[in-house]
Amino acid sequence: MSTATAFPIDLDAFQPLPLDPSSVTLTDEQRETLEANIQLCRDAIVFFTAVGGARGVGGHTGGAYDTVPEVMIAYSFMLHAKEGGQPGVVPIFFDEAGHRVATQYLMAALEGELDYERLLHYREFDAHLPGHPERNFTPGVKISSGRLGHMWPYANGVAMANPDSVVFLLGSDGSQMEGNDAEAARLAVSENLNIKLLVDDNDVTIAGHPSNYMKGYDVAATLQGHGLDVNTGKGEDLDDLYSRMCAAVTSEGPVALINKRPMAPGIEGIEGSTHGHDVIPTDAALTYLKGRGLDEAVAFLESVEKGPSQPKYRGSGDMGKNRSLFGKIVNELLDGMSEEDRVASVRVFDNDLEGSCGLDSIRKEHPEVFVRGGIMERGNFSAAAGFGYEEGKQGIYATFSAFLEMIISEVTMARMNYSNVLCHFSHSGCDQMADNSCHFGINSLFADGGIEELDEHHPTRLYFPADQHQLRSCLNKIFFDPGLRFLFSNRAPVPDLLDEDGNLIYGDGYEFVAGKDDVIREGTAGYVVSFGETVYRALDAVIGLKEEGLDVGLINKSTLNIYDEAMMAKLAKAPFVMVAEGYNVKTGLGSRFGSQLLKRGFTGKYDYIGVHREGSGGLWQQMGYQGLDPEGIARSVKELVG
Ligand SMILES: Cc1ncc(C[n+]2csc(CCOP(=O)(O)OP(=O)(O)O)c2C)c(N)n1
């Protein structure tokens, strides 16, 4: 974390403004104060999220910026309640779109729980300001959020536990696509919960404008259909927003205020565009801050340097970005089919993450098989599985590995229906996950929960190639296989694995064989077993250990759920085996591999390392924080060897 400097926007200018919602009209003075607070907060959000962007740790600007007016009014009601005014209000900004975490950090700072200067370290490694809010992790942050569709149902329970108070839920048109929200709406209505939704209906999600890609989707009509009291208005009309919020708060039961506005109103260059969803580009932020006359903030932003980049590792070559490559390789395979065949036998389901999972290239090259599914992981997975109901047809499905946890039940039913699905789960593990713990994809072996006998009839396979060449060969090999195929990749690029002579291990002539483990380095002292982004780090560790005289070998286990009997026989004779992985130590490969070795007569020493700590923010540093960088892996090997 870089050293503290004073926050260059005067946050002390913020004026706490308790407002009594029984007065539905703002006085001129109240309006002036409210407007000044809104402007100040929007300036601060643009500034410190842009600092994160300039440092290379990313972030989100538009969503938090959008919702400032309703956050400010809700805060005024909270202050009024705190002074004993009615109605009571739970003083927490439940936000179902956790990427708008800038709101949480800013409010924590304004409430005096977080030094203003800390905001300059948004999303930095070890700064405790990760990409999504985590309760008890950042001072003043009272909720954990980040998986869309998970917060409204939760806030319903909070409303039940606080029957005398209003609960605010910041909503978004993206979150509202999740099926969970439909369930939450029904419960809120049937139990007449005193929950007030403030939905930022900006018609922007990651992959586009819902009004374009999700025809028929209408947040207000949907919620009305569930029986909510719904009121639609313009989010940027402050007097109107205020009186609508007063009416919502002073009436009993659930109310949804749908606040229409373009994404990032007033920010030149990103207003109304999907680019507003992510972190604001530095030049757009500079234009904005200059326009606001915030010279110190401009000077600070201009001085920000990119964070340290990842070190180079021994045994590693050129970098490949497997998550993007996925779409390109699928395109090549689709190119090899007639259009008629493609349309009849393949359907590709996006979950609004498109480019992040490499699906953008498929949409561009093969729109005829592409479904822009919106943010509906469970339903889209089942649709992909249903498309692959018949032999010779398959659904292709992609999202982040973290959200694999959401679809386990759907996977079970797909398996029992003998479906054919190729699933690409990108952003596995914790590498480069500034989004932090809620976005860690570490429980992926849950996908292997089928009953053994059923698996024999209809396979479930989990593959995690270690570099771009292995991915290419793997995908070509498994594309037309029946069953459920889970293919994992990382957010971070991975380098090519090299042999002792500096040649590609998975270069020309390599052919992927499902279920076969590969020796990356031979060793007499024992073996590290690894996969994915951990292999090249383990390779560096193994090279170093050999140099120190400990002849450790390395195995790449790219098929996660088949035991390669030849390799298991070899490992069963080894003096030690240590699994090093980017998955959860509680549920990962290491938690089962030792039993498999024992079954095969292993008498050596065994250990396994993986993700075991709450995330630390930042990028590649996440791996070292978990003890999964070369130093950490080498240390664990030495501890095991004794
Ligand atoms: C369950 C889940 N699926 C997908 C994502 C990835 N994701 C983060 S934000 C986002 C789009 C959100 O759109 P919206 O909530 O309307 O936010 P805005 O664009 O207005 O900031 C997606 C798909 C996620 N965080 N959680």
PDBQT file of the ligand as one rigid body, heavy atoms in Angstrom, charges set to zero:
ROOT
HETATM    1  C1  LIG A 701     -24.557 -13.302  -9.338  1.00  0.00    +0.000 C 
HETATM    2  C2  LIG A 701     -23.728 -12.351 -10.121  1.00  0.00    +0.000 A 
HETATM    3  N1  LIG A 701     -23.674 -12.479 -11.454  1.00  0.00    +0.000 NA
HETATM    4  C3  LIG A 701     -22.888 -11.675 -12.172  1.00  0.00    +0.000 A 
HETATM    5  C4  LIG A 701     -22.151 -10.700 -11.577  1.00  0.00    +0.000 A 
HETATM    6  C5  LIG A 701     -21.214  -9.849 -12.388  1.00  0.00    +0.000 C 
HETATM    7  N2  LIG A 701     -21.722  -8.490 -12.508  1.00  0.00    +0.000 N 
HETATM    8  C6  LIG A 701     -21.302  -7.504 -11.699  1.00  0.00    +0.000 A 
HETATM    9  S1  LIG A 701     -22.067  -6.066 -11.977  1.00  0.00    +0.000 SA
HETATM   10  C7  LIG A 701     -22.963  -6.721 -13.259  1.00  0.00    +0.000 A 
HETATM   11  C8  LIG A 701     -23.939  -5.867 -14.014  1.00  0.00    +0.000 C 
HETATM   12  C9  LIG A 701     -24.773  -5.130 -13.055  1.00  0.00    +0.000 C 
HETATM   13  O1  LIG A 701     -25.650  -4.219 -13.632  1.00  0.00    +0.000 OA
HETATM   14  P1  LIG A 701     -26.379  -3.217 -12.617  1.00  0.00    +0.000 P 
HETATM   15  O2  LIG A 701     -26.613  -3.944 -11.343  1.00  0.00    +0.000 OA
HETATM   16  O3  LIG A 701     -27.546  -2.636 -13.291  1.00  0.00    +0.000 OA
HETATM   17  O4  LIG A 701     -25.274  -2.138 -12.278  1.00  0.00    +0.000 OA
HETATM   18  P2  LIG A 701     -24.811  -0.810 -13.043  1.00  0.00    +0.000 P 
HETATM   19  O5  LIG A 701     -24.407  -1.207 -14.421  1.00  0.00    +0.000 OA
HETATM   20  O6  LIG A 701     -25.929   0.129 -13.038  1.00  0.00    +0.000 OA
HETATM   21  O7  LIG A 701     -23.642  -0.338 -12.230  1.00  0.00    +0.000 OA
HETATM   22  C10 LIG A 701     -22.661  -8.066 -13.420  1.00  0.00    +0.000 A 
HETATM   23  C11 LIG A 701     -23.250  -8.942 -14.423  1.00  0.00    +0.000 C 
HETATM   24  C12 LIG A 701     -22.239 -10.593 -10.168  1.00  0.00    +0.000 A 
HETATM   25  N3  LIG A 701     -21.545  -9.695  -9.493  1.00  0.00    +0.000 N 
HETATM   26  N4  LIG A 701     -23.051 -11.410  -9.487  1.00  0.00    +0.000 NA
ENDROOT
TORSDOF 0
